[in-house]
Amino acid sequence: MNLGPDPSWMFDFAGTVLPIFVVVMAGIIALSAGKGLLGWFRNSRLPVLTVPARIVAKRSEIRQKPQDDGNIARAVMIHYLTFELADGERVEFKVNGNEYGVSAERDRGRLTFQGTRYHGFKREPHYSFMEER
């Protein structure tokens, strides 16, 4: 007596497909966490460098962050500065809003960083022809 479609597919899904899905998702999460930890350890092993540099670009991006209480998401502004080193290499770092606000393209100074970690930028004073009078 046949009562409809074969119900054994449900056991195949729960016994085969679902565990594979869970293992793949756990692997993705583990790889993401491992990549973050690897970057942190790699930066920690590198020396802190202070080098001459100049700011060649500024940019900002807006990201939406969901609220925990289920309210409307809020926007977060993330700021970046791109520096050109003496050898022509360019590096970009995420900076806070205050640092971003006081920075201008073509500012020269001493950039301090450790791998991909930004430690600061000390601007050199510069004077224009008009200020010398």
QUIKAQUI-V417591 format. One record per pair of residues at least 12 apart in sequence whose C-alpha atoms are under 8 Angstrom apart, sorted by the first residue. I is the first residue (numbers start at 1). J is the second residue. D is the distance in whole Angstrom. If there is no record, write none. Layout:
i=(I/I)
j=(J/J)
d=(D/D)
This chain:
i=(42/43/43/43/43/44/46/46/47/47/48/48/48/48/49/49/49/49/50/50/50/50/51/51/51/51/51/52/52/52/52/52/52/53/53/53/53/53/53/53/53/54/54/54/54/54/54/54/54/55/55/55/55/55/55/55/55/55/55/56/56/56/56/56/56/57/57/57/57/58/58/58/58/58/58/58/59/59/59/60/60/60/60/61/61/61/62/62/62/62/63/63/63/63/64/78/78/78/78/79/79/79/79/79/80/80/80/80/80/81/81/81/81/93/93/93/94/95/107/107/108/108/109/109/109/109/110/110/110)
j=(115/114/115/116/117/114/114/115/114/115/112/113/114/115/111/112/113/114/110/111/112/113/85/86/110/111/112/85/86/108/109/110/111/83/84/85/86/108/109/110/111/83/84/85/105/106/107/108/109/81/82/83/84/103/104/105/106/107/108/81/82/83/84/105/106/81/82/83/105/79/80/81/82/100/104/105/79/80/81/77/78/79/80/77/78/79/75/76/77/78/75/76/77/78/76/94/95/96/97/94/95/96/97/100/92/93/94/95/100/93/94/95/100/116/117/118/118/118/123/124/123/124/121/122/123/124/122/123/124)
d=(8/6/5/7/7/8/6/6/6/8/7/6/5/8/8/5/5/6/6/5/4/7/7/8/5/5/7/6/6/8/6/5/6/6/5/5/6/6/6/6/6/5/5/7/8/6/5/4/6/7/6/4/6/8/7/5/5/5/7/8/6/6/6/5/6/6/5/7/6/8/6/5/6/8/8/7/6/5/7/7/5/4/6/6/5/7/6/6/5/6/6/5/6/7/6/7/8/8/8/6/6/6/7/7/7/5/4/6/7/6/7/7/7/7/7/6/7/8/7/8/6/6/7/5/4/5/5/7/8)
